[in-house]
Amino acid sequence: MLALPEKRSLEKQGQGQFRMSQKSKVSVLLQRRDNIREWLEEEAPYTEVDQRHLDAHTPERAYWHHGYQSALTDIMAMLALEDGKTGTSGIPN
């Protein structure tokens, strides 16, 4: 799951610096994507062509959807910080 700054450290910075800049958000997302790509290349290069997550009723498809919803949850949490909402307790992991 994407690591986000703690609420306390954000509050200490003051309201003018509370929000992550768009550029830093993109940077965080790009770094996370690149880390996952590197891991996949080293640990599971076959996934590039195998595409078993496309097969209906398979564990691979379920895990793919689980990972995708987790990624969306991370991005939603990041966007919630932009709106001044620091709590993500209502968003399931």
Legacy VTK file of the C-alpha trace (Angstrom):
# vtk DataFile Version 3.0
C-alpha trace
ASCII
DATASET POLYDATA
POINTS 93 float
0.000 0.000 0.000
1.222 3.479 -0.790
2.788 5.221 2.200
1.286 8.626 2.915
2.623 11.342 5.209
1.268 11.225 8.749
-1.378 13.749 9.744
0.785 15.152 12.557
3.679 15.984 10.255
1.316 17.637 7.789
-0.310 19.758 10.498
3.073 20.965 11.742
3.870 22.305 8.284
0.895 24.680 8.383
-2.072 25.029 6.081
-0.063 26.578 3.252
2.060 23.438 2.965
-0.624 20.909 3.965
-1.386 19.687 0.479
1.026 17.604 -1.529
1.768 19.316 -4.796
0.435 17.728 -7.943
4.008 17.169 -9.085
4.969 15.340 -5.890
1.850 13.159 -6.089
2.723 12.161 -9.626
6.300 11.531 -8.532
5.130 9.211 -5.735
2.859 7.309 -8.117
5.551 7.004 -10.806
8.079 5.705 -8.277
5.625 3.144 -6.940
4.742 2.025 -10.466
8.400 1.707 -11.408
9.142 -0.302 -8.254
6.328 -2.715 -9.077
7.498 -3.027 -12.691
11.036 -3.799 -11.524
9.762 -6.391 -9.075
7.636 -8.037 -11.764
10.579 -8.160 -14.181
12.707 -9.908 -11.549
10.115 -12.136 -9.882
7.486 -12.880 -12.526
8.512 -11.851 -16.059
6.042 -14.357 -17.507
3.123 -12.157 -16.432
3.843 -9.825 -19.343
2.703 -12.465 -21.844
0.843 -15.027 -19.721
-2.102 -12.731 -18.864
-3.812 -15.393 -16.718
-5.655 -12.639 -14.863
-7.887 -12.378 -17.935
-9.169 -15.957 -17.500
-12.601 -15.997 -15.876
-13.061 -17.744 -12.513
-9.341 -18.035 -11.732
-7.407 -17.095 -8.607
-5.201 -14.910 -10.798
-8.187 -12.824 -11.832
-9.336 -12.439 -8.233
-5.843 -11.369 -7.116
-5.569 -8.923 -10.014
-8.863 -7.281 -9.031
-7.821 -7.227 -5.376
-4.572 -5.461 -6.271
-6.346 -3.010 -8.547
-8.890 -2.020 -5.912
-6.038 -1.606 -3.401
-4.272 0.741 -5.798
-7.460 2.749 -6.297
-7.861 2.979 -2.513
-4.314 4.345 -2.215
-4.978 6.984 -4.858
-8.296 7.923 -3.249
-6.472 8.405 0.066
-3.935 10.630 -1.659
-6.703 12.705 -3.213
-8.493 12.918 0.151
-5.366 14.590 1.553
-5.711 17.209 -1.175
-9.236 17.972 -0.021
-8.031 18.405 3.548
-9.401 15.051 4.645
-6.583 13.213 6.351
-8.524 10.221 7.658
-9.053 7.224 5.404
-10.687 4.973 8.008
-13.836 4.769 5.889
-11.906 3.430 2.914
-11.340 -0.374 3.122
-7.930 -1.791 2.254
LINES 1 94
93 0 1 2 3 4 5 6 7 8 9 10 11 12 13 14 15 16 17 18 19 20 21 22 23 24 25 26 27 28 29 30 31 32 33 34 35 36 37 38 39 40 41 42 43 44 45 46 47 48 49 50 51 52 53 54 55 56 57 58 59 60 61 62 63 64 65 66 67 68 69 70 71 72 73 74 75 76 77 78 79 80 81 82 83 84 85 86 87 88 89 90 91 92
